Amino acid sequence: MSSLFIMQSAGESTGKLEGKEAVGAYWRKVLTLIPGLREKPRSRLNLKGYASS
């Protein structure tokens, strides 16, 4: 995973994270910095597998 924000928030000079533990730690930190951040589903799949609103 790579991002300019990783350089700032994780202190990683390359802006890249490797491995589940590093990525998990990054997201735990980001979620504490932005407490109101929530993911909203864009659509749901119906039983036939087609997206519906």
N, C-alpha and C positions, 0 to 999 in steps of 0.2 A: 504494500500500500504506500502511496506517495502523495504528498501534499505540501504546499508552502506553509500551511498552518501547523504541520507536524514540526517544522523547524522552530516555530515560535513556542508552541505549547509543550512539546515533548523534549525540546532542547537537542534534537537530532539534526546535526549540521547537514546531512545529506537530504533530509526531507523524506526519507524512506524508512518504513518499518517492516520487519520480517518476522514471521512467526505469530502464532495465535496469542501467545502471552503478551507480546509487545503491542499488538493491535488491540487486544482486550484492555490493557492498561491505558492505552491512549484514549479509547472511547469512554472508559470509566472517568478519566480526568476531564474530558470534554463535556460529558454530561453533568458533572458537578459545576463546571464553569458556566453552563447555559441551562439552568434548572427548568426553564419553561419549554425546552425543546421537546417536541413530541412528534412522532411520525403518524401521519394520517394516511389510511389506505386510499389509493387512487381509484381502485375498482375492485370488485369481487368476481371470482369465477363462479359461474353457475354450474350445475351438475354436468353439463355437456362440455365444460372447459372453455366456454366463451366468456369474455369479459362483459360485465354489465355494470351500469352505474348504480 
